[in-house]
C-alpha cells in the first residue's frame, strides 16, 4: 500500500513529465522508469512496450494492461480500464470511465452525481488512432482498428476498422488492402 502510494507520487511528480520513449538517448530510460512505477500502481501490468509522457490514469487502482501493449503520450484513461495484449494506443486518446447523471431537468446536473457503469474493455491486437474518444462502458473487440478522431459510442464486432463521429464500421479488416494473415487469400 505504501509502495503503491510512493509510486503514484513518483509517477505524477516525475515520470509524468519525463521525455517520450522515442526521445533520443534518454527516452528509453524515461519509458522504463514509468513502466517500473506502473507495475506498482496498476492491478496488472504485463510486459508493456510503452507508457509515454503525460499518460493519465487517475489512481490506477483497477488498470489492467497486457503484454506488448502501449499507452501513447497524453492519453487520458479511467482508473479501472482493462487493456488486452498487443494494443497500440496513439497519443491523446481519451477514454471515459463514468458520466454525470442528467435525467432530472429539475435538479442541477452537478447535484445529480455520477453514474459508474461497467468499465471500458479493450481486447487484444487493437490499434487506437490519435485523438480517438471511447465513451464509458464500451468494449473494443479484439482485432479492431479505431481511426484517428473516431468517437466510439457503442460496441462493434471484432476485426473491423471503425471511424467517424459517431464511429461506424468502415470495413472489415479482412477486406482492407494489405490484410495478409487475416483470412485474406493471396
Secondary structure, 3 states (H helix, E strand, C coil): CHHHHHHHHHHHHCHHHCCCCCCCCCHHHHHHHHHHHHHHHCCEECCCCEECCCCECCCCCCCEECCCCEECCCCECCCCCEECCCCEECCCCEECCCEECCCCCCCCHHHCCEECCCCCEECCCCEECCCCEECCCCEECCCCEECCCCEECCCCCCCEEEECECCEEEEEHHHCCCCECCCECC
